[in-house]
Amino acid sequence: MGVFRTIENFVFGMDCLGCGRSSEALDPWLCPDCVERLKRESLGMSFPAPDVFCLYPMDSLTRRLIHSLKYKSIPGMARFLVRHSSAMPGGVIHQTMESFPRPFFFVPVPLHRARYRERGYNQAEMIARALAELYGGRVCRWLRRRTFRVSQTKLSRDQREMNVAGAFEGALPAELPPRGTVFVVDDVFTTGATTFSCLGALGKGFPLPVKVFTLLYDQPVTASADYAADMQAFYGAF
């Protein structure tokens, strides 16, 4: 076992974040079986809406991983999830991305400063960096968060829309690039309330094509029930 793997196991433990079983073959957080499951889920992903691209469906495995990214101080999980998805060369999303005008500009959904102080980083920006690294694009902080009310997790569609109404504003450069494609990046797409609010903050006359890119898609019909059940299973396993 190499020195870096030894350090990772010391910091994060030797239990798989996916299934909870102990393994000496973590890569670096998942056992081989969970890595293969993650890849299969990405291959079978369907997009929730036109111009919205999600790398994985929300289920017990991906929910645990996104929880680790957001709440367990593992920012490297963003790059790990991107690198095991169909965003990689040969994957469906990668092939679709090749048809969009370049350069690519990845705009992370901004995190409220209170949340940033808690986590020490913005998970959406970690995802944007991983995508920019993969596609040779740029991370652009073209949005600002004006307000933060409550977490979106357990809200209905209408409640989500009200919760983020007016929450964002544009922070655009004095001169926008003349060409390219903009991707608003977030961790989870459920109803689209957050990302669509961000699109509105860019302005109706925004001159570049804009799309949405997230790690996970959580179908809103079962989001609350699945979240409660999986969180109970998550805390019971660790």
C-alpha positions as CSV (number, residue, x, y, z in Angstrom):
1,M,0.0,0.0,0.0
2,G,1.4,3.4,-1.0
3,V,2.0,6.3,1.4
4,F,-0.8,8.3,-0.1
5,R,-3.3,5.5,0.3
6,T,-2.1,5.0,3.9
7,I,-2.7,8.7,4.6
8,E,-6.2,8.6,3.0
9,N,-7.2,5.6,5.0
10,F,-5.9,7.2,8.2
11,V,-7.9,10.4,7.5
12,F,-11.1,8.9,6.1
13,G,-11.0,5.4,7.6
14,M,-11.1,2.1,5.7
15,D,-14.9,1.8,5.5
16,C,-16.5,2.3,2.1
17,L,-18.6,5.5,2.0
18,G,-21.1,3.7,-0.3
19,C,-21.9,0.4,1.4
20,G,-20.2,0.9,4.8
21,R,-18.1,-2.3,4.5
22,S,-14.5,-2.3,5.5
23,S,-12.1,-2.6,2.6
24,E,-8.3,-2.2,2.0
25,A,-9.0,-1.5,-1.7
26,L,-10.8,1.8,-1.4
27,D,-10.5,4.1,-4.4
28,P,-10.1,6.3,-2.2
29,W,-13.5,6.3,-0.6
30,L,-15.4,3.5,-2.4
31,C,-14.8,-0.2,-2.6
32,P,-14.5,-1.8,-6.1
33,D,-18.1,-2.9,-6.1
34,C,-19.4,0.6,-5.3
35,V,-17.2,2.1,-7.9
36,E,-18.6,-0.2,-10.6
37,R,-22.1,0.6,-9.4
38,L,-21.4,4.3,-9.6
39,K,-20.2,3.9,-13.2
40,R,-23.3,1.9,-14.2
41,E,-25.6,4.5,-12.7
42,S,-24.0,7.2,-14.7
43,L,-24.4,5.3,-17.9
44,G,-28.1,4.8,-17.3
45,M,-28.8,8.5,-16.4
46,S,-31.5,10.3,-18.3
47,F,-31.6,14.1,-18.4
48,P,-34.5,15.8,-16.5
49,A,-35.1,18.6,-19.0
50,P,-33.6,20.1,-22.2
51,D,-30.3,21.9,-21.6
52,V,-30.1,20.3,-18.1
53,F,-27.3,17.7,-17.6
54,C,-27.0,15.6,-14.5
55,L,-24.3,13.0,-14.0
56,Y,-26.2,10.6,-11.7
57,P,-29.6,9.8,-10.3
58,M,-30.2,10.4,-6.6
59,D,-30.2,7.1,-4.8
60,S,-28.8,5.6,-1.6
61,L,-25.2,5.5,-3.0
62,T,-25.0,8.9,-4.6
63,R,-26.9,10.6,-1.7
64,R,-24.2,9.4,0.7
65,L,-21.5,10.7,-1.6
66,I,-23.1,14.1,-2.0
67,H,-23.6,14.2,1.7
68,S,-19.9,13.6,2.1
69,L,-19.1,16.4,-0.3
70,K,-21.3,18.9,1.5
71,Y,-21.2,17.9,5.2
72,K,-18.1,15.7,5.8
73,S,-15.4,18.0,4.5
74,I,-14.4,16.0,1.4
75,P,-14.3,18.5,-1.4
76,G,-12.3,16.0,-3.5
77,M,-15.5,14.1,-3.9
78,A,-16.6,16.5,-6.6
79,R,-13.7,15.6,-8.9
80,F,-14.1,11.9,-8.0
81,L,-17.8,11.9,-9.1
82,V,-17.0,13.8,-12.3
83,R,-14.2,11.4,-13.2
84,H,-16.4,8.3,-12.8
85,S,-19.2,9.6,-14.9
86,S,-20.3,9.8,-18.5
87,A,-18.8,13.3,-18.6
88,M,-15.5,11.5,-19.4
89,P,-14.4,10.9,-23.0
90,G,-16.6,8.3,-24.6
91,G,-19.6,9.0,-22.3
92,V,-22.9,10.3,-23.5
93,I,-22.6,13.7,-21.8
94,H,-19.0,14.1,-23.1
95,Q,-20.3,13.5,-26.6
96,T,-23.1,16.0,-26.2
97,M,-20.7,18.6,-24.8
98,E,-18.5,18.3,-27.9
99,S,-21.4,19.9,-29.9
100,F,-21.5,23.1,-27.9
101,P,-19.6,26.3,-28.8
102,R,-16.4,26.8,-26.9
103,P,-14.9,28.0,-24.7
104,F,-16.9,26.7,-21.8
105,F,-17.6,29.0,-18.8
106,F,-18.7,27.1,-15.6
107,V,-20.6,29.4,-13.2
108,P,-21.2,27.9,-9.7
109,V,-24.3,28.6,-7.8
110,P,-23.0,30.9,-5.0
111,L,-23.1,29.7,-1.4
112,H,-24.3,32.1,1.3
113,R,-21.4,33.3,3.4
114,A,-22.9,31.7,6.5
115,R,-22.9,28.3,4.8
116,Y,-19.4,29.0,3.4
117,R,-18.1,29.6,6.9
118,E,-19.5,26.3,8.0
119,R,-18.0,24.2,5.2
120,G,-14.9,26.2,4.2
121,Y,-15.7,25.8,0.5
122,N,-18.6,26.0,-2.0
123,Q,-19.4,22.5,-3.2
124,A,-20.8,23.9,-6.5
125,E,-17.5,25.6,-7.1
126,M,-15.6,22.3,-6.5
127,I,-17.8,20.7,-9.2
128,A,-17.3,23.6,-11.6
129,R,-13.5,23.3,-11.1
130,A,-13.6,19.6,-11.9
131,L,-15.6,20.2,-15.0
132,A,-13.4,23.1,-16.1
133,E,-10.3,20.8,-15.6
134,L,-11.9,18.1,-17.7
135,Y,-13.1,20.3,-20.6
136,G,-10.5,23.0,-20.5
137,G,-13.0,25.7,-19.5
138,R,-13.0,28.5,-16.9
139,V,-14.7,28.9,-13.6
140,C,-16.5,32.2,-13.5
141,R,-18.1,33.8,-10.4
142,W,-20.7,35.6,-12.4
143,L,-23.4,35.3,-9.7
144,R,-23.8,36.6,-6.2
145,R,-26.1,35.3,-3.4
146,R,-28.2,38.1,-2.0
147,T,-30.3,36.1,0.6
148,F,-30.5,32.8,2.3
149,R,-33.7,31.5,3.9
150,V,-33.9,27.8,4.6
151,S,-32.5,24.6,3.0
152,Q,-34.3,23.5,-0.2
153,T,-34.1,19.8,0.7
154,K,-37.6,19.2,2.0
155,L,-39.6,21.9,0.3
156,S,-42.3,21.4,-2.3
157,R,-41.9,22.8,-5.9
158,D,-43.8,26.0,-5.0
159,Q,-42.0,26.4,-1.8
160,R,-38.6,26.1,-3.5
161,E,-39.5,28.7,-6.0
162,M,-40.6,31.1,-3.3
163,N,-37.5,30.3,-1.2
164,V,-35.0,31.3,-4.0
165,A,-37.0,34.1,-5.6
166,G,-34.7,37.1,-5.8
167,A,-31.9,35.2,-4.0
168,F,-29.3,35.8,-6.7
169,E,-28.0,38.6,-8.7
170,G,-25.6,38.9,-11.6
171,A,-21.9,39.8,-11.0
172,L,-21.0,39.9,-14.7
173,P,-17.7,41.4,-16.0
174,A,-17.8,44.7,-17.8
175,E,-17.3,42.9,-21.1
176,L,-18.6,39.4,-21.7
177,P,-16.7,36.9,-23.9
178,P,-18.0,37.1,-27.6
179,R,-18.5,33.4,-27.9
180,G,-18.8,30.2,-25.9
181,T,-21.3,28.3,-23.7
182,V,-22.2,29.0,-20.1
183,F,-23.0,26.3,-17.6
184,V,-24.7,27.1,-14.3
185,V,-23.3,24.4,-11.9
186,D,-24.9,23.0,-8.8
187,D,-24.8,19.8,-6.8
188,V,-28.4,18.6,-7.1
189,F,-31.2,19.3,-9.6
190,T,-34.7,18.6,-8.2
191,T,-37.3,21.1,-9.5
192,G,-34.8,23.4,-11.0
193,A,-35.9,26.3,-8.8
194,T,-32.4,27.3,-7.7
195,T,-30.7,27.0,-11.1
196,F,-33.5,28.7,-13.0
197,S,-33.4,31.5,-10.5
198,C,-29.7,31.8,-11.3
199,L,-30.5,31.9,-15.0
200,G,-32.9,34.7,-14.4
201,A,-30.2,36.6,-12.5
202,L,-28.0,36.6,-15.6
203,G,-30.6,38.7,-17.3
204,K,-33.0,38.2,-20.3
205,G,-30.6,39.8,-22.7
206,F,-27.7,37.5,-21.8
207,P,-25.8,37.0,-25.1
208,L,-24.4,33.5,-24.7
209,P,-26.2,30.1,-24.6
210,V,-26.7,29.0,-21.1
211,K,-27.2,25.4,-19.8
212,V,-27.4,23.7,-16.4
213,F,-25.0,21.1,-15.1
214,T,-25.3,19.2,-11.8
215,L,-23.9,16.1,-10.2
216,L,-27.3,14.6,-9.2
217,Y,-30.9,14.5,-10.3
218,D,-33.4,14.0,-7.5
219,Q,-36.9,13.3,-8.8
220,P,-39.2,15.7,-6.9
221,V,-42.1,13.2,-6.4
222,T,-40.1,11.1,-4.0
223,A,-37.4,13.5,-2.8
224,S,-38.6,14.0,0.8
225,A,-39.5,10.4,1.6
226,D,-36.3,9.0,0.0
227,Y,-34.2,11.6,1.8
228,A,-35.6,10.8,5.2
229,A,-35.2,7.0,4.6
230,D,-31.7,7.2,3.3
231,M,-30.5,9.6,6.0
232,Q,-31.8,7.2,8.6
233,A,-29.9,4.3,6.8
234,F,-26.8,6.5,6.4
235,Y,-26.5,7.3,10.1
236,G,-27.3,3.8,11.1
237,A,-24.5,2.4,9.0
238,F,-21.7,4.5,10.4
